[in-house]
Amino acid sequence: MEAILTPTLGNWLSALITLMLFSILYKENPFYRIAEHLYVGASAAHGIVTTWNNTVKPALTDMPKYGTWWEILPMLLGLMIYFNFYRPYAWLARIPMALWIGYNAALVLSARQVIPFLNQLTMAIKPLVAMTNGSFDLAQSINNILFVSIVLGVLTYFLFTVEHKGVFKYAADWGRIAIMIGFGASFGNTVMARISLLIGRLDFLFGDWLGLLG
């Protein structure tokens, strides 16, 4: 009983909200909705405060020091987005959105984005016969052959201008198998990450809150 009374008020609130979130495992209920809204609201508030302290406030304080008054323009453009809540002038919100979309489209087409893509292309070209220190490297050769075959198989699978018959069918099937293996590994990694979060919450409930863990 003494271990239960030791947690602070913050621990009790954290445990209560955690249990309210876990209640969704039973069914949809008002407790889960309350915890969900609290979580979303706290995340939004944290994002606003972080943006103000790390971006907006330093920019405002540096303007008189460095004379960067031109930064007022992007700030005003950003504030124009809130005209979307006032219907008579909602069209003004399209201006910053159009500039932002245009900027990102130009960024994607720029060399800064094309060069990494070209690097990926060059990295996909590997020698099928690998040599290490002047001698044949069997393990690296097998790895390169497997890598190149997977790349060609995946490209064949997404090649819709040629009917998948004969050699193309086998290559496309091999590409599909490789894609499913990749998706499975990615999904397994996601599940393990979620399990890690679950273990952290259970450790908090049974350790920091109830004091049942040594």
C-alpha positions in Angstrom: 0.0 0.0 0.0 2.9 2.3 0.7 4.3 1.8 -2.8 1.0 3.0 -4.2 0.9 6.2 -2.3 4.5 7.2 -3.3 3.8 8.4 -6.9 3.4 12.1 -7.5 0.4 13.8 -8.9 2.0 13.8 -12.3 2.5 10.1 -12.2 -1.2 9.6 -11.2 -2.3 11.8 -14.1 0.0 9.9 -16.5 -1.2 6.5 -15.3 -4.9 7.6 -15.5 -4.5 8.9 -19.1 -2.6 5.8 -20.1 -5.4 3.6 -18.8 -8.0 5.7 -20.5 -6.1 5.3 -23.8 -5.8 1.5 -23.2 -9.6 1.3 -22.8 -9.9 1.4 -26.6 -8.8 -2.2 -26.5 -12.2 -3.0 -25.0 -14.4 -0.8 -27.2 -15.0 2.9 -28.1 -15.8 4.8 -25.0 -15.9 8.4 -23.7 -12.8 7.9 -21.5 -10.7 7.1 -24.6 -12.1 10.1 -26.5 -11.2 12.4 -23.6 -7.7 11.1 -23.4 -7.4 11.3 -27.2 -8.5 15.0 -27.3 -6.1 15.8 -24.4 -3.2 14.1 -26.3 -4.0 15.9 -29.6 -4.5 19.3 -27.8 -1.2 18.9 -25.8 0.7 18.0 -29.0 -0.7 21.0 -30.8 0.1 23.3 -27.9 3.6 21.9 -27.7 4.1 22.4 -31.4 3.0 26.0 -31.2 5.2 26.8 -28.2 8.2 25.1 -29.8 7.7 27.0 -33.1 7.4 30.3 -31.2 10.5 29.7 -29.0 12.8 28.1 -31.7 11.7 30.0 -34.8 9.5 33.0 -34.5 10.9 34.6 -31.4 14.6 34.3 -32.4 13.8 35.8 -35.8 12.0 38.8 -34.2 14.8 39.4 -31.7 17.5 39.1 -34.5 15.8 41.6 -36.8 17.0 44.8 -35.1 20.4 43.2 -34.5 21.2 41.9 -38.0 18.7 44.0 -40.0 16.9 41.0 -41.4 13.6 42.9 -41.8 12.8 41.0 -44.9 11.8 38.0 -42.7 8.6 39.9 -41.9 7.3 39.1 -45.4 7.2 35.3 -44.9 5.7 35.8 -41.5 2.9 37.9 -43.0 2.4 35.3 -45.7 2.1 32.6 -43.1 -0.5 34.6 -41.1 -2.5 35.0 -44.3 -3.4 31.3 -44.1 -5.8 32.1 -41.2 -7.9 34.1 -43.6 -9.3 30.7 -44.5 -11.5 30.9 -41.4 -13.0 34.2 -42.6 -15.0 33.3 -45.7 -15.2 36.8 -47.4 -11.4 36.9 -47.6 -10.7 33.1 -47.7 -9.1 33.5 -51.1 -6.2 35.3 -49.5 -5.2 32.0 -47.9 -4.5 30.6 -51.3 -1.6 32.9 -51.9 0.8 31.4 -49.3 -0.4 27.9 -50.1 0.3 28.5 -53.8 3.8 29.9 -53.0 4.5 27.0 -50.7 3.4 24.3 -53.2 5.4 26.1 -56.0 8.5 26.3 -53.8 8.4 22.6 -53.0 7.7 21.6 -56.6 10.7 23.6 -57.7 12.8 22.1 -54.9 11.9 18.6 -56.1 13.0 19.5 -59.7 16.2 21.1 -58.5 19.6 19.6 -58.6 19.6 19.1 -54.9 16.8 16.5 -55.3 17.9 15.1 -58.6 21.5 14.3 -57.5 20.4 11.9 -54.7 18.2 10.1 -57.2 21.2 9.8 -59.6 23.3 8.5 -56.7 20.7 5.8 -56.1 20.9 4.8 -59.7 24.7 4.5 -59.7 24.5 2.6 -56.4 22.2 0.1 -58.0 24.8 -0.7 -60.6 27.0 -3.4 -59.0 29.6 -5.8 -60.5 28.3 -9.4 -60.7 31.9 -10.6 -60.2 33.2 -8.9 -57.1 37.0 -8.6 -56.4 38.5 -7.9 -53.1 42.2 -7.2 -52.8 42.7 -8.6 -56.3 41.0 -11.9 -55.5 37.5 -13.3 -56.2 35.0 -12.5 -53.4 32.3 -15.2 -53.5 30.1 -13.7 -50.7 30.1 -10.2 -52.2 29.4 -11.6 -55.7 26.4 -13.5 -54.4 25.2 -10.4 -52.6 25.6 -8.2 -55.8 23.8 -10.8 -58.0 20.9 -11.0 -55.5 20.8 -7.2 -55.3 20.8 -6.6 -59.0 18.2 -9.4 -59.6 15.9 -7.8 -57.1 16.2 -4.4 -58.7 15.5 -5.8 -62.1 12.6 -7.9 -60.8 11.0 -4.9 -59.1 11.4 -2.7 -62.1 9.9 -5.4 -64.3 6.9 -5.8 -61.9 6.1 -2.1 -62.4 6.7 -2.2 -66.1 3.1 -2.1 -67.4 3.9 -1.4 -71.1 5.0 -5.1 -71.6 2.7 -8.0 -70.9 4.1 -10.2 -68.2 4.7 -13.4 -70.1 7.6 -15.8 -70.3 10.8 -14.3 -68.9 9.0 -11.1 -67.9 6.4 -13.1 -65.9 9.1 -14.8 -63.8 11.0 -11.6 -63.3 7.8 -9.8 -62.2 6.9 -12.6 -59.8 10.4 -12.4 -58.3 10.1 -8.7 -58.0 6.7 -9.1 -56.2 8.2 -11.6 -53.8 11.0 -9.2 -53.1 8.6 -6.3 -52.5 6.5 -8.4 -50.1 9.6 -9.4 -48.2 10.6 -5.7 -47.9 7.1 -4.7 -46.8 7.1 -7.5 -44.3 10.4 -6.4 -42.8 9.2 -2.8 -42.6 5.9 -3.9 -41.0 7.8 -6.1 -38.5 10.1 -3.2 -37.6 7.0 -1.0 -37.1 5.4 -3.6 -34.8 8.6 -3.9 -32.8 8.7 -0.2 -32.3 5.1 -0.2 -31.1 5.9 -3.0 -28.8 8.8 -1.0 -27.4 6.4 1.8 -26.6 4.0 -0.6 -25.0 6.7 -2.1 -22.8 7.7 1.5 -21.8 4.1 2.2 -20.7 3.7 -1.1 -18.9 7.1 -0.4 -17.1 5.8 3.0 -16.1 2.5 1.5 -14.8 3.9 -1.4 -12.8 7.2 0.3 -11.8 6.9 4.1 -11.4 3.2 4.1 -10.5 2.4 0.9 -8.6 5.9 0.2 -7.5 5.6 -3.5 -8.2 8.9 -3.7 -10.1 12.2 -3.6 -8.2 
